[in-house]
Amino acid sequence: MADFHQEPLITTLHALYESFDKGAYLATLERRLEQHAQHKNITLLLPSLYSELHSAGVLDNIVQQIREVRYLRDVVVALGGTSEEAQFREARDYFRQLEDAHRQVRIIWVDGPRIQELLALMAEREIPTGEQGKGQSVWIALGYLFAQDRSDVIALHDCDIVTYDRILLGRLIEPVVNPNNDFQFCKGYYARISPTDRAMKGRATRLFVTPFVDTMAQIMCQRQHPYLERFFLYHRAFKYPLAGEFCFTSDLARGLNIAYDWGLEVATLSQVYDQLTARQIAQIDLAPNYEHKHQELAPEDRERGLHRMVVDIAKFYLTYMRSHGVALDDAFVDMVLHTYYQTAIKYIRKYSYDADVNGLTFNLYEEESAASYFRGFLWDAWMQSKGPQEAKLIPSWNRVAYVFPEIYDRLWAAVEQDNTQD
């Protein structure tokens, strides 16, 4: 059962409903959302790879669950991973089952010729558009939604969630769409326990991000950088900062720069921190457990798995510190990575006790080895971020529209042509 603990900086919304009848809770939740949807248009944004259409019923369950809800005005799928027209048509036909008399569905063919032509036009105007990946796909989809100009609240989640159900979707949206709340941004969190291995997952969060931001908050306090101390305490307040599920208002989203690497989630949290007050930010427990694909450690390959993920996340944090007045050098980063490692070891001991009392398997050697690798990945991030490097961020759509005023009309036309032309 969930606890009652509240973080000092943001609001935590717990899963207290789990003590009661789940079916009755879902009915009440969706009835409230349908009432809110009479006054605010709710959109679901789904970043999806073409390969996920064939992932053994996982996406089938997600689509079936979404078909049951009646409070979504639009569903937009940002389709990546294919430049073949036949595959795009297959995906378009597949996701059309979400459409009904009250809900429009659009597939954004990110790798298709029309979208790629627009990206090239933006590059000619010296507008950075990032690299192919989830961040770029989300950014393009947001541009299309702003071109439509009828979304008030936008929710986003991945398409590889094995344990997906309608409660997850409804709880993600409700805090932001509820007119009695002040929230403009809500982040999901959950437990990550493998039902087959009976073991804790989420290594990048547990073994890197959490001990790292703890370490940096302490160091920034000692070095009298109060703004950055609060910044890292804010990141520490999130129970699962790397969760891919969040919901925000369209007004907020228009002004967000979007990271196009594995730093997407922590960069989004940072953008939100810069634009909102703490009382406008919440996190919510979405599910008793969450299962999706797991990344390999890939210690020898900087371009894969947790190696690339941790490097990208660390590069974002290092660049953020430098851009806020902290001079970094080899000696400072060397101190940081060793202090981080000691903090991670302390957390690993706590995880081991937690696993033991819950009857989970826990490999202490593998956990400590992963933290040791992450310490090395942190140094890789520093070596890659030296010099005049900037965070890998795509400009907000407010900025893009200022430089390229006709972009919304052209983006809307491109997506409509892809979706209506046979």
N, C-alpha and C positions, 0 to 999 in steps of 0.2 A: 504494500500500500504506500502511496505517496506520503511525504512528510509535509510540514507546514513552513519550512524554512524560507525566509525571504532574504534576498541579497540587498545590501545597502543602496546600490546604484540603480537597479532596474527592478521591475515587478516580475515575480515568478508565479505562473498560473499552474497549479498542480492538478494531478489526475485524481481528484478526490471522488469523482463519480464511480471509480472502480469498485467502491464498496457497495454499490447499489445495482439495480437492474440495468444492464447495458442497453437492452432494446428500448426501454422507456427513456433512458437518457438520450439515445440517438434520435428518437422521435421528437423529443422536446428541443434538442439542439437544432435539428433541421427545420422545425416549425419556426423557431426564432430567426434562423437565417433566411427563410422564405419571406418573413415579414420585413427584415432589413433590406432584402433585395428589391422590395417595392420602391425603395427610396435611393438605393445606391446600386450601380451596376457592378457586378462581381465578375472578374475574369480569372480563368485558370491558365497559367503558362506552363507548358510541358516541354522542357528540353529533352529531345529523344534522339538516339542514334538509330539508323535503319536496322542495325543488327538486333536491336531490342524487340523488333517485331516478331522475332523467332526465338525468344528466350523462354521456352518451355512453360507457357501459360502465365508467366509473371505479368506481362503487359495485358494479357487477356483479362486477368482479374482486375487490374487497375481500371481498364476501360469499362468493364461491367459495373464496377462500383460507381464510377462517375456517371454512367448512364442513369443511375437511380436517383441522382440528386436533381432538384428542381430550382435551385437558387442561382445557378451560373448563367450569366447572359452570353458569355463567349468562352470558347476554349481555343487557344492558339498553341500549336505544336511547332516548335523550332526544330526542324528535322536536319540532322547532320549525318555525316558518314556515308554520303552517296552523291555522286554526280551523274548517275544513270537515270534517264527519264523514266524507264520502265519501273525502277525501284521507287522513284518518287510517286508515280501513279499508284503503285501498290500501297504505299503508305497513306496516300490521300484517300484511297478507297477504304482502307482499314479504319482510319480515324473518323471517317464520315458517319460511322455508326453512333458517334456521340451527338450528332446533330438532331434537333427536333424543331418543332414549330416555334419554340421560344428561345432556342439557343443556336448561335452560329458557330461553326467550326472552320478554322483556317489553318492550313499547313504552310509554314514558311520554309521553302526549299533553299536552305542556306548555301548549298554548293551548286545551286542551279545557275544558269547563265544570266537570268535577269538580276538576281541579287548580287552575283559576282560583278556584273557591269556597274551596279550602283556603288559597290565597294571600291571599284577602280576609279569611278568619278570622284568619290570622296578623297581617295589618295591623291588625285590630281590637284585637289584643293588643299592638300597638306593636312587633311583630317586623318589622324591615326585610327585605324579600325582593328588593330590587334591581329591575332592569328587564329586559325581555325580551332574551335574547341567550344566547350560549354559556355564560357564567358562571352565569346563573340556571338554565339547563337542567341543567348539571352538578350544581349544588347540589341541585336537586330529585331527580335520579337517585340521588345519594348518600343522600338521606333515605330513598328507597324501599329501597335496599340495606340500610341500617341497620334499617329496619322488618322486612325479611326476616331479618336477623341470621344469615346463614350465609356471608358472604363474608370470607375472611381476607386476600386480596390482590386489589387492584383496579387494573386497567390501563385507560388512557384514550388513545384516539387519534382523529383527525379522520376524516371520511368523504369527503374529496376528494383522497386521496393517489393520484396517477397511477401511481407506481412501487412500489405496495404489494406485499409478498409475505410469506409465513409466517415467514421469518427475522426480519423486522422485529418481528413480534408476539412471537415466542419470545424474542428477545434483550431486548425491553423488559421482559418478565416475569421472566426467569430470575434476575437478581441479587437480587430481593426475595423470591421464593418459595423460593430455595435455602436450606435450613436451616443450611448451613455458613457463610453470610454474616451480617454484622450489619446489612445495609442495610434500611432501612425506606422509603426513597425513592430512585427511580432516574429520571433525566431522559434523554430521548433527544437525540441530536444527529446531524448528517449534513451533507454538502455540499449546496449549493443551486445547481446549474448547469442552466440551461435547455438541453435537448438540441436545440431548434430554433434558438435564438439563439446558442448556444455562448457564453453570457455568465453572469457571476455574478449571482445573485439575492439575496434576503434583505437588502434595503437597510436595513430598520428595525434589524436586528441589527448589520450591518456598519458602517453609517454613523451610527447613533444610539446604541444601547444600549452597544456595546463602547467607543467613545471616551468616552461620557458617564460610565460607571462608572469607567473609568480616570482621567478627570479628577477625579471626586469623591473617589476614593481618595487621590489626591495632595493635594487641597485639605484633606480631613479630617485627613491626616497633618500638614500644615503648621499647621493650626489646633488641633492636639492634641485631636482627638476619636477616640481609639483604637477605641472600639466601632464607630463609623460607618466608620472606615477599614477595619476588618476586614469589616464588612458589605459594603462596595463591592468589596473584594478577593474576597469569596465570590461575588458576582454575576459578577465578571470571570472567575472560574474556569470558568464554564460556557461551553462552546464555542458553544452555540446556545440562549441563555436564552429565546427566544421560541418554541421548539419546542412543539408542542401535544401531544407524546407523553410521558407519564410513568406511573409505576407506584408505588403506595404500599400500605402495610398499612392495613387497615380501622381499626385502633386509632388510627393517626396521622390518618387522614382525618376521623374523628369530631370531632377538635378543631380542624380548620382552618376559618378564615373564608375565604370564597370571593369574589373580586372579580367584579363583574358588568359590567365594561367591558373595554377592550383591555388593561388592566393585569392580567388574569387570570394570565398566566404569571409575571410578575415578582413579583406579590403572593403567588402560591403558593410561589415560591422563598423569599420573605421569611418566610412563615409557617413553612415547614420549618426555616429558619435559627433561628427563635425556639424551636422545639420539639425539635430533634434535635441531637446532637453531630455533628461533621464526619465521624467514621468511619461514621456511619449513612447517609451520603448518597453517591450515585454518579451518574455520567453514563456513557452507553454509546453507542457508534457503531452506529446502527441500519441504515444502508444506504450503498452507495457514492455514491448520489445520490438526491435527494428532490425530487419535482416535484408541486406543487399550484397552486391558483389564486393569481395575483399581485394585490396591491392597487395601485390607482392612487395617484399622489402627491397629487392633489387639493389643490393649494396654495390655491385660492380657496374651498374648502368645508370648514369645520371639522367637519362631521358625516360625512365620507366618507374612505375609503382610509387612506393613510399619515398624512395630516394628523391625523385623529382618533386613530389608533393611537399616534402619537408623543406627542400631547398627553396622552392618558390615561396612558401609561407615565410621562411626565415628571411629571405631577401626583401619581402615586403616590410617586415618589422624593422630590419636594419635600415632600409631606405627611409622609412617613416621617422625613425629617430634622428637620422642625419638632417632630414628636412625640417626638424623642429629643434635644431640648435645643439645637438649632441655630436661632438667630434669623435669619430671612431677611428681606431688604429689597430694594428695587429695585437698589441698588448692588451687593449681593452677587450677585444673580441675573444682573445685567448682566455682571459679571466671569465668572461660571460659563459663560454662553452663549458668550462670546468665547473663553474658554480651551477649552471643548468644541470649538469650531469649528477651532481650531488643531490640536488633537489629531486631529480627524477628517481634516483635510487630510494629516497625516502617515500615517494609516492608508490613505488613498486612494492615496498613492504606493506603498505596499507592495502593495496590491491590484493596482495596475497592473503591477508587476513579476511578481507571481504569475500574472496573466492572460497576460502576454506569453510567459513561458516555457512555459505550457501551451497556447498556441495559441488562446486565447479572445479574443473581441472585448471591447474595454474603451473606453468613452467617458468620457474624463477630465472633459470639460466637464459632462456630465450628472451624474456622480458628485459633483463639487464643487458643482454647482447644488443637488442634493438635500441635501447637508450644509448649504448656506446656508439652504435652506427649513427644514430641521430646527432650525437655530438660531432662526429666527423662531417655529417651532412651540413651542420651549421657552419663549419669552417669552409666547406665548398661554397655555401651561399655567400659568405663574406668575400671570398676570392673572386666570385663572379660579380659582386655588386660594387667593387671598388671603382673609384673614379666617378665621372659624371653620369652615373646610371640613375634612371628614374623608375618609379613603380610602373608596372605594366598595366596601365589603365587606359581604357577607351573613354574619350570625353563624353560628358553627359549630353543627352539629346537637346537640352536647352542651348548648349554651346554649338552643337552641330547645326541646329536649325537657324541659329544666328548667322553662321558662315555660309550655309547652303539652304536658303529659305524654301526652295522648291523640293527639298528632299522628301518631305512628308507625302506630297502628291505623287511623286515618282515611286516611293516605296509602297504606298497603298496600291497603285496601279500594277506594280510588278507582282505583288502577292495575289491580287485579284485575278490577274491573267493566268498565273500558275494554277490557281484553284478552279477556274471556270473553263479553261481551254482544254479541249479533248484532242 
